Amino acid sequence: MPEVRRRPFAGSTTASTTTARSTTASTTTATVPPDLPPYRWRATGIDAALAGRMRTSWHTGCPVPLDELRYLRLSYVGFDGRAHQGELVVDRAVVDDVVTAFGRLYRQGFPIRSLRLVDDFGGSDDASMAADNTSAFNCRRTTSGAR
């Protein structure tokens, strides 16, 4: 697999490089709301344990293979005003953009109720949304506008 260069986002203390199965991580020293620790994130490939956990959001026949997905653990501000760690699965091509967007939200103190994989909700987008959860990847059949 070719090496992928990761560009640091604003305030990043490290630039990093990753391959398809390696880990990428960074912290930021940018201004954050009072009493919040620095924004942190980590991106890894999908290992066997996580693939097993993703049984409802990924299946054979999905147009995006597991090796093109990345598991993100990242900081977010909860509605309690405190820092939390959440998780997302995204396409490897958008890791930088997602990390940057969530870093901006964190630094602005934008609250997020929940940041969990849709698998924690049985793969149901409706159940995830009802819990005010923020998620990303979910391989499912399209409804073509019908339910």
C-alpha positions as CSV (number, residue, x, y, z in Angstrom):
1,M,0.0,0.0,0.0
2,P,1.5,3.4,-0.9
3,E,2.4,5.8,1.9
4,V,-0.2,8.5,2.6
5,R,1.0,11.9,3.9
6,R,-1.1,13.6,6.5
7,R,-1.0,17.3,6.8
8,P,-1.3,18.8,10.2
9,F,-4.4,20.9,11.0
10,A,-4.2,24.4,12.6
11,G,-2.5,24.3,15.9
12,S,-1.2,20.8,15.5
13,T,2.0,20.0,17.4
14,T,3.0,17.2,15.0
15,A,2.8,16.3,11.4
16,S,2.5,12.6,10.8
17,T,2.7,9.9,8.1
18,T,0.7,6.8,8.0
19,T,0.3,3.7,5.9
20,A,-2.9,1.7,5.5
21,R,-2.6,-0.2,8.8
22,S,-0.6,2.2,11.0
23,T,-1.7,4.7,13.5
24,T,-1.8,8.5,13.2
25,A,-2.2,10.8,16.2
26,S,-1.8,14.4,17.2
27,T,-2.6,17.0,19.8
28,T,-3.2,20.7,19.5
29,T,-2.1,23.6,21.5
30,A,-4.6,26.1,20.0
31,T,-6.8,28.1,22.3
32,V,-9.6,26.0,23.8
33,P,-12.5,27.0,26.1
34,P,-11.3,27.4,29.7
35,D,-10.6,24.2,31.6
36,L,-10.5,22.0,28.5
37,P,-7.5,19.8,27.8
38,P,-5.9,20.0,24.4
39,Y,-7.8,18.5,21.4
40,R,-6.5,15.0,20.8
41,W,-7.2,12.5,18.0
42,R,-6.0,9.1,16.8
43,A,-6.6,7.3,13.5
44,T,-6.1,3.6,13.0
45,G,-6.9,1.0,10.5
46,I,-9.8,-1.4,11.2
47,D,-8.5,-4.4,13.1
48,A,-10.3,-7.8,13.5
49,A,-11.9,-6.8,16.8
50,L,-13.3,-3.6,15.4
51,A,-14.5,-5.3,12.2
52,G,-16.4,-7.8,14.5
53,R,-18.0,-4.9,16.3
54,M,-19.0,-3.3,12.9
55,R,-21.2,-6.2,11.9
56,T,-24.2,-4.0,11.4
57,S,-22.5,-1.1,9.6
58,W,-20.2,-3.1,7.3
59,H,-20.8,-6.3,5.4
60,T,-19.6,-8.2,2.4
61,G,-20.7,-6.3,-0.7
62,C,-20.1,-2.8,0.8
63,P,-18.6,-0.6,-1.9
64,V,-15.9,0.5,0.6
65,P,-13.5,-2.2,1.7
66,L,-12.5,-2.3,5.3
67,D,-8.9,-1.5,4.4
68,E,-10.1,1.9,3.0
69,L,-11.7,2.9,6.3
70,R,-10.2,4.5,9.4
71,Y,-11.3,4.4,13.0
72,L,-11.0,7.8,14.7
73,R,-10.9,8.5,18.4
74,L,-11.2,12.2,19.0
75,S,-12.0,14.8,21.6
76,Y,-15.3,16.6,21.7
77,V,-17.1,18.9,24.1
78,G,-20.2,17.4,25.6
79,F,-23.3,19.3,26.7
80,D,-21.9,19.2,30.2
81,G,-19.1,21.5,29.0
82,R,-16.4,18.9,29.6
83,A,-14.1,17.1,27.2
84,H,-14.9,13.6,26.1
85,Q,-13.4,11.0,23.7
86,G,-15.7,9.8,20.9
87,E,-15.3,7.5,17.9
88,L,-16.1,7.6,14.2
89,V,-15.3,5.4,11.2
90,V,-14.6,7.3,8.1
91,D,-13.1,6.7,4.6
92,R,-9.3,7.1,4.8
93,A,-9.5,9.9,2.2
94,V,-11.4,12.2,4.5
95,V,-9.4,11.7,7.8
96,D,-7.7,15.1,7.6
97,D,-10.9,16.9,6.8
98,V,-12.9,15.2,9.6
99,V,-10.1,15.7,12.2
100,T,-9.8,19.4,11.2
101,A,-13.6,20.0,11.4
102,F,-13.9,18.3,14.8
103,G,-10.8,20.2,16.1
104,R,-12.5,23.5,15.1
105,L,-15.7,22.4,16.9
106,Y,-13.7,21.5,20.0
107,R,-11.8,24.8,20.1
108,Q,-15.1,26.7,19.8
109,G,-16.7,24.7,22.6
110,F,-19.5,23.4,20.2
111,P,-21.4,20.8,22.2
112,I,-21.9,17.3,20.9
113,R,-24.2,14.9,22.8
114,S,-22.8,11.6,21.7
115,L,-20.0,10.5,19.3
116,R,-20.4,6.7,18.9
117,L,-20.4,4.2,16.1
118,V,-23.8,3.5,14.6
119,D,-23.2,-0.1,15.5
120,D,-23.9,0.8,19.1
121,F,-27.4,1.5,17.9
122,G,-27.8,-1.8,15.9
123,G,-26.8,0.0,12.7
124,S,-30.0,2.0,12.8
125,D,-29.6,5.6,11.7
126,D,-33.0,6.3,13.2
127,A,-32.0,5.0,16.6
128,S,-28.7,6.9,16.4
129,M,-30.4,10.1,15.5
130,A,-33.1,9.6,18.3
131,A,-30.2,9.5,20.8
132,D,-28.7,12.7,19.2
133,N,-25.6,10.7,18.3
134,T,-23.1,11.9,15.8
135,S,-21.8,9.1,13.6
136,A,-20.3,8.7,10.1
137,F,-19.9,5.4,8.2
138,N,-22.8,3.1,7.7
139,C,-23.0,0.8,4.7
140,R,-26.7,0.1,4.0
141,R,-29.0,-0.2,1.1
142,T,-30.3,3.0,-0.3
143,T,-34.0,3.5,0.0
144,S,-34.4,5.6,-3.2
145,G,-36.5,8.0,-1.1
146,A,-38.9,5.2,0.0
147,R,-39.0,3.6,3.5
